[in-house]
């Protein structure tokens, strides 16, 4: 990865700084109150670093048409409490009200502009080039009243829109503290992880998981891959185990048009790297709302497979405990159903026990870490979700490419 402009190398005191963050949060559908403030807490280090600047925050909440598509007023209020200093709210994105408010700011003042997705360009230009994004109205207007741009929205880094990528060509663009921490942690996994390196891949998005597996295998930076959840079921199928028509159809349907490509990846991994895999040896199926153990040898089954079994957990525990680095993305089970949460929770317990540096890939797994209060016992819990998957798979990250372009131009 090319060098990026770092906040640690800059004195931005008194400067007008546009800061793109991701504080898109789950809200109570009735009251609108926050159900989780983790993303707001995650940007506090960057805001504290910019304490003597004129800080203008840009963010989105949901998207037009959804019930939780709101203004950023509540976000500004909660962030004020978390940061311990006042953050004003401006009910405008880049119109006269916003521009006047920015121009009248004093050093140390912070403003939160309204939901950037209320400005049509933020959604309509997702296929535009970097140059086109930089010429968008929202970028041109806000850049005219700012000195620099700071990007601290890692969860959006795989997306392409004006407020995410467009400022790179027109303003010196710095990487925020949160994004720098994400890039350092996730970059170590794909570049030079401590060995042995164990990767646990689960969840429903088996195409994304296998993209990660193929990338890490081709880079020769992984020692053991443990597929669980739907990913584990797919790998069992690719290894010659019939799952039963219903379970196989579920995998086909969940992948849709990506099925053939994903199946080819699964077969390639089995043919070329089966020695690096720990496949499930037993599973848990649902019969009459009850958890029932099932050996892989007794497949296929007409019942849905919702978890890994105790034997599988016993076989993967030594690999996790002996590892120096563990990457885990995606649950091992349908853990929203209490009787099938066992596998996922036991993997988390083992990750907490091991001395390895553990990286959690965000999404459902990251949420579970927060819910169970073990975040401080995990090496790195990504805020990314989709962007984390994209990065680990070695795919383009538009926001990072924009930061690299800005560093080249303004360094």
RACOR-V334091 format. One record per backbone hydrogen bond with DSSP energy under -0.5 kcal/mol. CO is the residue of the C=O (numbers start at 0). NH is the residue of the N-H. E is the energy in kcal/mol with one decimal. If there is no record, write none. Layout:
BEGIN
co:CO nh:NH e:E
co:CO nh:NH e:E
END
This chain:
BEGIN
co:4 nh:174 e:-2.6
co:5 nh:8 e:-1.4
co:6 nh:9 e:-1.5
co:9 nh:11 e:-0.7
co:11 nh:14 e:-2.0
co:14 nh:16 e:-0.7
co:14 nh:53 e:-3.2
co:15 nh:17 e:-0.5
co:15 nh:146 e:-2.8
co:15 nh:147 e:-1.7
co:16 nh:18 e:-0.5
co:16 nh:55 e:-3.0
co:17 nh:19 e:-0.5
co:17 nh:149 e:-3.2
co:18 nh:20 e:-0.6
co:18 nh:57 e:-2.7
co:19 nh:151 e:-2.8
co:20 nh:22 e:-0.5
co:25 nh:34 e:-2.8
co:25 nh:35 e:-0.8
co:27 nh:31 e:-2.5
co:32 nh:27 e:-3.4
co:36 nh:40 e:-2.2
co:37 nh:41 e:-1.8
co:38 nh:42 e:-0.7
co:39 nh:42 e:-0.8
co:40 nh:43 e:-1.2
co:42 nh:46 e:-1.9
co:43 nh:47 e:-2.6
co:44 nh:48 e:-1.8
co:45 nh:49 e:-1.3
co:47 nh:50 e:-1.5
co:49 nh:52 e:-2.0
co:51 nh:13 e:-2.4
co:52 nh:54 e:-0.8
co:52 nh:107 e:-1.7
co:53 nh:16 e:-3.2
co:54 nh:56 e:-0.5
co:54 nh:110 e:-2.7
co:55 nh:18 e:-3.1
co:56 nh:112 e:-2.2
co:57 nh:20 e:-2.7
co:58 nh:115 e:-2.6
co:62 nh:65 e:-1.9
co:65 nh:68 e:-1.6
co:67 nh:69 e:-1.0
co:71 nh:75 e:-2.4
co:72 nh:76 e:-2.1
co:73 nh:77 e:-2.7
co:74 nh:78 e:-2.6
co:75 nh:79 e:-1.8
co:76 nh:80 e:-1.5
co:77 nh:81 e:-2.5
co:78 nh:82 e:-2.6
co:79 nh:83 e:-1.8
co:79 nh:84 e:-1.2
co:87 nh:111 e:-2.9
co:88 nh:90 e:-0.5
co:89 nh:91 e:-2.5
co:89 nh:113 e:-0.7
co:91 nh:113 e:-2.0
co:94 nh:98 e:-2.5
co:95 nh:99 e:-2.5
co:96 nh:100 e:-2.0
co:97 nh:101 e:-2.3
co:98 nh:102 e:-2.3
co:99 nh:103 e:-1.3
co:101 nh:104 e:-1.5
co:105 nh:108 e:-2.1
co:108 nh:54 e:-2.2
co:109 nh:87 e:-2.4
co:110 nh:56 e:-3.3
co:110 nh:112 e:-0.6
co:111 nh:89 e:-2.5
co:114 nh:117 e:-2.2
co:115 nh:118 e:-1.6
co:117 nh:119 e:-0.6
co:118 nh:121 e:-1.9
co:119 nh:122 e:-1.5
co:119 nh:123 e:-2.6
co:120 nh:124 e:-1.7
co:122 nh:125 e:-1.0
co:124 nh:127 e:-1.9
co:128 nh:132 e:-2.5
co:129 nh:133 e:-2.0
co:130 nh:134 e:-1.0
co:131 nh:134 e:-0.5
co:132 nh:135 e:-1.4
co:135 nh:139 e:-2.6
co:136 nh:140 e:-2.6
co:137 nh:141 e:-1.9
co:138 nh:142 e:-2.7
co:139 nh:143 e:-1.1
co:141 nh:144 e:-1.2
co:142 nh:145 e:-1.2
co:146 nh:171 e:-0.6
co:147 nh:17 e:-2.4
co:148 nh:173 e:-3.1
co:149 nh:19 e:-2.3
co:149 nh:151 e:-0.6
co:150 nh:175 e:-3.1
co:151 nh:21 e:-0.6
co:152 nh:155 e:-1.9
co:153 nh:156 e:-1.9
co:155 nh:158 e:-2.6
co:156 nh:398 e:-1.9
co:158 nh:160 e:-0.5
co:160 nh:163 e:-0.8
co:160 nh:164 e:-2.9
co:160 nh:165 e:-0.8
co:161 nh:165 e:-1.8
co:164 nh:167 e:-1.1
co:166 nh:169 e:-1.0
co:166 nh:170 e:-2.4
co:171 nh:148 e:-2.5
co:171 nh:173 e:-0.5
co:172 nh:4 e:-0.6
co:173 nh:150 e:-3.0
co:174 nh:6 e:-0.8
co:175 nh:179 e:-2.5
co:176 nh:180 e:-2.1
co:177 nh:181 e:-2.2
co:178 nh:182 e:-2.7
co:179 nh:183 e:-2.3
co:180 nh:184 e:-2.4
co:181 nh:185 e:-2.8
co:182 nh:186 e:-1.8
co:183 nh:187 e:-1.5
co:184 nh:188 e:-0.9
co:185 nh:189 e:-1.3
co:186 nh:190 e:-1.7
co:187 nh:191 e:-0.8
co:195 nh:197 e:-0.6
co:195 nh:323 e:-2.6
co:195 nh:324 e:-1.8
co:196 nh:222 e:-2.5
co:196 nh:223 e:-1.8
co:197 nh:326 e:-2.5
co:198 nh:200 e:-0.6
co:198 nh:225 e:-3.2
co:199 nh:201 e:-0.5
co:199 nh:328 e:-2.6
co:200 nh:227 e:-2.7
co:202 nh:229 e:-0.8
co:202 nh:230 e:-0.8
co:203 nh:205 e:-2.5
co:204 nh:208 e:-2.0
co:205 nh:209 e:-2.3
co:206 nh:210 e:-1.8
co:207 nh:211 e:-1.8
co:208 nh:212 e:-2.3
co:209 nh:213 e:-2.7
co:210 nh:214 e:-2.1
co:211 nh:215 e:-2.6
co:212 nh:216 e:-2.6
co:213 nh:217 e:-2.6
co:214 nh:218 e:-1.6
co:215 nh:219 e:-0.5
co:215 nh:220 e:-2.1
co:216 nh:219 e:-0.8
co:223 nh:198 e:-2.9
co:224 nh:226 e:-0.6
co:224 nh:277 e:-2.0
co:225 nh:200 e:-1.9
co:227 nh:230 e:-0.9
co:227 nh:231 e:-1.5
co:228 nh:232 e:-2.0
co:229 nh:233 e:-2.6
co:230 nh:234 e:-2.3
co:231 nh:235 e:-2.2
co:232 nh:236 e:-2.2
co:233 nh:237 e:-2.6
co:234 nh:238 e:-1.5
co:235 nh:240 e:-2.3
co:236 nh:239 e:-1.8
co:239 nh:241 e:-0.6
co:242 nh:300 e:-1.5
co:243 nh:247 e:-2.4
co:244 nh:248 e:-2.6
co:245 nh:249 e:-1.9
co:246 nh:250 e:-1.6
co:247 nh:251 e:-2.3
co:248 nh:252 e:-3.0
co:249 nh:253 e:-2.5
co:250 nh:254 e:-1.6
co:251 nh:255 e:-2.2
co:254 nh:257 e:-2.2
co:255 nh:258 e:-1.8
co:257 nh:261 e:-2.3
co:258 nh:262 e:-3.2
co:259 nh:263 e:-2.2
co:260 nh:264 e:-1.8
co:261 nh:265 e:-2.4
co:262 nh:266 e:-2.5
co:263 nh:267 e:-2.2
co:264 nh:268 e:-2.5
co:265 nh:269 e:-2.2
co:266 nh:270 e:-2.6
co:267 nh:271 e:-2.7
co:268 nh:272 e:-2.8
co:269 nh:273 e:-0.7
co:272 nh:275 e:-1.9
co:273 nh:276 e:-1.4
co:275 nh:224 e:-3.1
co:276 nh:278 e:-0.5
co:280 nh:295 e:-2.4
co:281 nh:308 e:-2.1
co:282 nh:293 e:-2.3
co:283 nh:305 e:-2.6
co:283 nh:306 e:-1.2
co:284 nh:286 e:-0.6
co:284 nh:291 e:-2.5
co:286 nh:289 e:-1.6
co:289 nh:286 e:-2.2
co:291 nh:284 e:-2.8
co:293 nh:282 e:-3.4
co:294 nh:297 e:-1.8
co:295 nh:298 e:-1.7
co:303 nh:285 e:-1.6
co:303 nh:305 e:-0.6
co:305 nh:333 e:-2.6
co:306 nh:283 e:-2.4
co:308 nh:312 e:-1.9
co:309 nh:313 e:-2.3
co:310 nh:314 e:-1.6
co:311 nh:315 e:-1.8
co:312 nh:316 e:-1.6
co:313 nh:317 e:-0.6
co:315 nh:319 e:-1.9
co:316 nh:320 e:-2.7
co:317 nh:321 e:-2.1
co:318 nh:322 e:-0.6
co:319 nh:322 e:-0.6
co:323 nh:356 e:-2.6
co:324 nh:197 e:-2.8
co:325 nh:327 e:-0.5
co:325 nh:358 e:-3.3
co:326 nh:199 e:-3.3
co:327 nh:360 e:-2.8
co:328 nh:201 e:-3.2
co:330 nh:202 e:-2.9
co:331 nh:228 e:-1.0
co:332 nh:334 e:-2.0
co:333 nh:336 e:-1.8
co:335 nh:337 e:-0.7
co:336 nh:339 e:-2.5
co:337 nh:340 e:-1.3
co:340 nh:344 e:-2.4
co:341 nh:345 e:-2.6
co:342 nh:346 e:-2.0
co:343 nh:347 e:-2.1
co:344 nh:348 e:-2.6
co:345 nh:349 e:-2.1
co:346 nh:350 e:-2.4
co:347 nh:351 e:-2.0
co:348 nh:352 e:-1.7
co:349 nh:353 e:-2.2
co:355 nh:357 e:-0.7
co:356 nh:325 e:-2.5
co:357 nh:359 e:-0.5
co:357 nh:379 e:-2.2
co:358 nh:327 e:-2.8
co:359 nh:381 e:-2.9
co:361 nh:364 e:-0.8
co:361 nh:365 e:-1.5
co:362 nh:366 e:-2.1
co:363 nh:367 e:-2.1
co:364 nh:368 e:-1.8
co:365 nh:369 e:-1.8
co:366 nh:370 e:-2.7
co:367 nh:371 e:-2.2
co:368 nh:373 e:-1.9
co:369 nh:372 e:-1.2
co:373 nh:376 e:-1.6
co:374 nh:377 e:-1.4
co:379 nh:359 e:-3.3
co:379 nh:381 e:-0.7
co:383 nh:385 e:-0.8
co:383 nh:386 e:-1.0
co:384 nh:388 e:-2.2
co:385 nh:389 e:-2.3
co:386 nh:390 e:-2.5
co:387 nh:391 e:-2.6
co:388 nh:392 e:-1.7
co:389 nh:394 e:-2.2
co:390 nh:393 e:-1.7
co:395 nh:397 e:-0.5
co:396 nh:399 e:-0.6
co:396 nh:400 e:-2.4
co:397 nh:401 e:-2.1
co:398 nh:402 e:-1.8
co:399 nh:403 e:-2.5
co:400 nh:404 e:-2.2
co:401 nh:405 e:-2.1
co:402 nh:406 e:-2.3
co:403 nh:407 e:-2.0
co:404 nh:408 e:-1.9
co:405 nh:409 e:-3.0
co:406 nh:410 e:-1.6
END
